[in-house]
Amino acid sequence: MTLSHTVAVIGGGPAGLMAAEVLSQSGVQVHVYDAMPSVGRKFLLAGRGGLNLTHSEPFDIFMSRFGDRRAQLEPLLARFGPEQVRGWAAGLGIETFVGTSGRVFPTDMKAAPLLRAWLHRLRAAGVQFHMRHRWLGDGDAPIDPASLRFATPAGEIAAKADAVVLALGGASWARLGSDGAWAPWLQARGIDIAPLQPANCGFDGAGWSEHFASRFAGQPFKSVAISFTDSQGRRFARKGEFVATATGIEGSLIYAASALLRDEIAVHGSATLLLDLLPDRSAEQVLAAVKHPRGARSLSSHLKSRLSLEGIKAGVLHEVLGREAMQDPAQLAATIKAVPLRLVATRPIDEAISTAGGVRFEALDEGLMAGAVPGVFVAGEMLDWEAPTGGYLLTASMASGAAAARGAIKQLGL
């Protein structure tokens, strides 16, 4: 079969690979370019603790996780959503299961076997991979699919295509290939870009003393809950766990609230969340336990005996209250249920699990083609959306890659 059209996919993460798959199924010659020595590096890193492919919750709840960009992402995810992700994995010979939290994982929990099977299928379909090819933009010229420039170990090379799918990732974990260098290039060519910001990130500013940081940094707050209400009245409340760092806090429960916390800090300079150390006990139960006569026991022994408060949980109470306030039963009980943690800054964007911001959907047509640069399509974390961890990021990245590929196929008249 003679392939009449060529499409360049720049970026070898999940969005780019899914774009390549959909394109190859339409009889298009696909060339995937990536600056790294191998594709899918962030994908593999995400799978180290168990690859969370997607989430099994009802679709309406699933879509609610995408916040302000739900309307733009829903058509994409309606065509390639959680059920399609599981079917796609099964087609690669990778069976999946639903964990107790509703998250979906490969049965062996590993990312590498899935990626190997995926690349084998792509190569069998004729997709060609070009590693260590870093896209150079186009200088001061308009982005032109017919005139692409790449830096390679052998020097600069040129390539031609009939359309381009950009899937270059956000700006977190630059060492794995996503550095956000594309943002000023696209903005200079009239593509509207929302500033890139950290998402699913940790925060600084909890105000730990040197004693607390040296003793508890790296330790988890387990079986706790946090709540936060921003200045616009938006509220977050959830149980889970997170970790104290030397300068603040991070971990899954904090990541889930990170968008609200980040935006509040940007407007007001700080955000104060409330930490419930005993979410399964009512305020009345806690107060009764604190007031219970302790005899000759120390306060720390009393709290450990009556409420199982010890270690980092006891430590944070001493941080917030101090010696005198710890002796006030009412104040102590109230603080156990609502420890205030004031945060003043996100951790650097390169440490974040993902990024918010990017190419605004308003700058794209329904096929994800840039209105200012015909023939150029955008997918994945380059787009202006964010979501919590839990399979949402990966599913939406793949869905957008498929959508961009369909847009290119339509634009090429296939």
N, C-alpha and C positions, 0 to 999 in steps of 0.2 A: 504494500500500500504506500502510495506517495503522500507524504505529509505536506500540506500546502501552506500551513501557518506555523510560526514559531512564537512561543511565549517564553519570556524570561521571568523566572521567579527569583527574587533577590531576598534571601533569608531562608535558612533551613530549619526553622523551628516548626512546631505543630501547625501553625497557620500556613506557612509556606509549603510544607509537605502535603497538607490537605488540598491546597490549591493545585499543586502538581498532580495529585491523584485525579481530581475531577477533570483537569485539563487533558490529561493523558487518555482518559476514557472517551474523549470527544475527538480523537484523531489529531490532536495538536502535538507538534514536537515541543517538548518541554525541556528547558535547561534551568537547573537550580544552581544558583551561585551563593556561596557563603564564605565569609571571611575566615572562619575557623577551620582547623584541620579536619573536622568531622561535623556532621549535622546533629541537631537535637541535644546539645550539651545542657541547656537549662532543663529540658525535658528529663534527661537522665538524672540531673541533680534533684529535681522534684520527686523522683521516684526512689530516692535512697531510703526514705523512711516508709515506703509503701506507696505505690503510684495511685493516687486518687484521680480516677478518670473522669467521673461525673458524680451526680447525686440522684437518688431515686425518689425524692419527694415529688408530690403532684406538680404538674407543669406550672400552674398559676403561682404556687409558692416559689418554685424554682425561679420564675421570671421576676418575682419581687426582689430578688437579691441584687438586681442590676440597677436599682434606684432610678435616677433621672434619665437613664438611657434605655429603660425598658422598651419604650415605643420603637426605638431604632433597632434594637437587638431581637425583639420578639419575632419578626418575620424570618430572620436568619435562623433562629433556634427552633422555629416551628418546622423548618425543613431539615435541620440537622441538630437535634437536641439530645437529651440524655438517652432515650431509647435507641436512637440511631448510632450513638457512640458505642453502646453495648453491642449492637448488631455489627458495626464496623470491626470492633475488636474480635468478635466471634468469627468473622470472615477471615481474619488473620490467624485463626487457630488459637486465640487467646480467650479462654473462658473467664467470666467475671462473677463476683459475688457482692451482695449488699452487706455492709458492716452494720454494727449495732446503731451507729449514728445516722444510717441512711446513705452513707458515702459508698461509692462503687469502686472496687479494686479488682485487678487481675487476681486470679486464684493464687498465683505464686507471689503476688505483691510487687513484682519487679517490673521495671521499665525497659531494661535492655532487651529481653526476648521479644517484646512487642515492637520495639524500634527496629530490631534486626529483621523481623518478619515484614514490617512495613517497607523498609528499604529494599528488601528482596523483591517484593511485589512491584514497587515503583520501577526498579531497574528492568524487571521482566516486561513492564509496559513500555519501555523505551525511554524513560526519563533519564537524562544525563546530568551528572553531578560534577560541579566544578568547585573544589575546595581551595581554601586560601586565596579566594578571589574577593577582594574588598572593593565594593562599589565606591567610585570616586565622585558620585554626583555628576554634574556636567559643567563645572566651572561657572561661568556667568551665562552660559547658554541655557535655553529651555531644555527641560528633560525630554529626550527624544528616544523612544524605543529603538529606533534605527541606528542610534549612535550611543552605545553604552560603553563606559570606561571602567576598567577594573585594575587595581594594583595586585600583582601576583609575585611570587618568588622569582619568576623569570622576567619581571618588569611589567610595564603597563601594557594591557591588551585592550582591543576594541571588540565589541560584539553587537549583533543586530537582532532585533526581534520585531514582531508585529504588534506586540502588547507587552506590558510589564506589570507583574504583580509584586508590589513592595510588601514584604513581611519581615521587617527588620527589628521587631521587638520594641520594647520601651527603653528605659534608661537604668534599669537595675541589673546588677551582676554583670558589669561591663566586661569582666574577664571571660565571661562565657559568650560574648559577642554582641550584647545589647547595650549600646552606649549612648543612644539618642542623638548621634551626630547628624542624622538625617533631618532633624527638626528645622534648623535654620535654612538648610537647602530648599526644603519644600516651601517654607514660609516665604523665602525670597522669590519664589515662582508663583505667588498668589494663592497658595493653599493655606486656608485658615487653620492655625495650630493653637490649641489650648496648651498653656504651659505644662510641662511634665512635672509631676509631683510624686513623692513616695506614696504607695498604697500598701496595705497589709504590712505595716511597719511598726517598729518599736519607737519609744519616746524617751526623751531626757527630761529631767527636772523634778523627779520625785523627792529630791532633797535629802537623800540618804546621808547619814553621818558616816564618817570614815570607819567607825566601829561596825555599823550595820553593813556597809558595802563590803568590808573585808571578810565579814563572817557569812553573809548570805548571798552575795552576788553569784548568780548561776543556779540558785535554788528555786524550786517552784512553789507558788501558792496553789495548793490543790483544793478541790471541792469548795471553791469560793464563787462569788457572783460579783459583777460590777454593774453599776448603773451610771448613766450620764445623760443630762438634758442640756442641749445647747441653747444659745440665746434666741433661737427661733422657735423653741419649744419642741424640737425633734428629740425623741428619747430613745436610748439604747439600754436594755437590761437583759443580762444573760448569765447563766451559770457556766463554769468551766475552770480552766486553769491558765496560769501564765507564769512568767519567770522574772525575778528581780535581776537587774544588771547593775554594774558598778555605778551607772549614772541614771538609771530609770527602770523601765519595764518593757517587756516584749513577750511574744508568745501568742498562741492561737486566739485566746479570749480578747487580747488587746488588738490583734489584727482585725478582728470582726468589728470593732468600734473605731478603727483608725480613721476612716473618712470623716466622721463627725468630729473627732478629736482634732485632726489636722486642720479642718476648716475653721473650727473655733479658735485655735491658736493663731491662725493666719489673720483673723479679724480682731481678736481681743488680746493676743499676746500670751494667753495661757488657757488651759482647760482643766477643770478639777472634776475627776471622777470619784465615785464613792465605792469603796470596796467592802463587801459583806463577807466577813470571815466565817460566818456560820449561817449560810443561806437556808439550811434545813431546820433551823430553830427560830422561833418567833422572838421578837424583841422582849416580850414578857417572860418567856422562858429563860432568855439570856440574863435578864435583870434578876430573876429569882435565883439563878445559879450563882451569880456574882455576889448577891446579898447573903447567900447561905453561910451560916457561921463556919469559920475555917479553923477555929481553935488556935493551936500552936503552929499550924502549917503556914509556910510563906505564901505570898500572893501567887507566885509562879506555880507552886505546887497545887494551890487551890484551883487555879485556872486549868491546869493540866488534868486534875482529877475530875472536876465538875463539867468542863467544856472541851476537854482534849485540845486545849490551846497550848502549843509549845513551839519551839523552833522559830521559823521565820514568821509565823502568825503572832506569836508572843513578841517577837522582836519588833515588828512593825507597830505594835501598840506602844511600846516604849519610845519608838521614834516620834510618834505623833503626840503622845500625851505627856511624857516626862514623868518624873518620880511622883510629884505631888498629885497630879491629876489621876494617876493610876490608882490612888487610894480612894477616889470618889466613886462609889459603886454605880451611881446613875450615869456619870460621864463615861466611865469605863464601859458599861454595858451598851450605851448609845454608840460609842466608837467602834466596838466590836462589830456592830451591825452596819456601820457607815464610816469606814476609815477614809478621810479625804486625801487624795493623791493629786497634787498639782503638777501638771505637765506644761513644759514651756517650749518644746521643740521636737520635731520628728528626728529620728536618726537619719543619716545621709541617704540620699536616694539610691546610691549604689548598694546599700545593704537591704533595701526593701525587697519583699517577695515579688512585687509587681509595681506598676506605675499607673497613675491617673493622668489625664490629659492626652494630647496627641492630636491627630487629624480629626477635626470636627466633622460629624456626619453631615452637617449643613453644607460642607464643601464638596460633598460627594453626591452622585446620583444613586438611584436605588440599587444599581449594580456595583456600588463602591468605587466607581470611576471618578477621579478628580475632575471637577468641572473646569478648572484652570489648566489642566494638562491632559487632554484627551489621550486615551490609550494607556494611561497609568492608573492602576487599581491599588487599593490599600487594604490590608488585612491584619488581623491579630492585635497585639498590644500597641501597635502604632495608632490605633483608633482611640478616640476620646471616650473611654468607658472604664469602669472599674467594677470589681466584684470581690466578695470575700473568698478566702480559700474554702475548699470543700468540693472541688471539681468544677466550679463555675468558670474559673479562669480558662482552664484547658478546653472545656466544651465550647465556650463562646469564641475562643481563638480559632478552633477548628471550624466552627460554623461560619465565621467570617472569611476564612480561607476558601471554603467551598463557595460562599457567595461571591467573592471576588473572582473566582475562576468562572462561575456562571456568567458574571458580568462581562468578562473578557470574551468568552465564547459567543455571547450575544453580540458584542461590539464587532467581532470578526465575521459575523453573519453566518455562523455555523449552526 
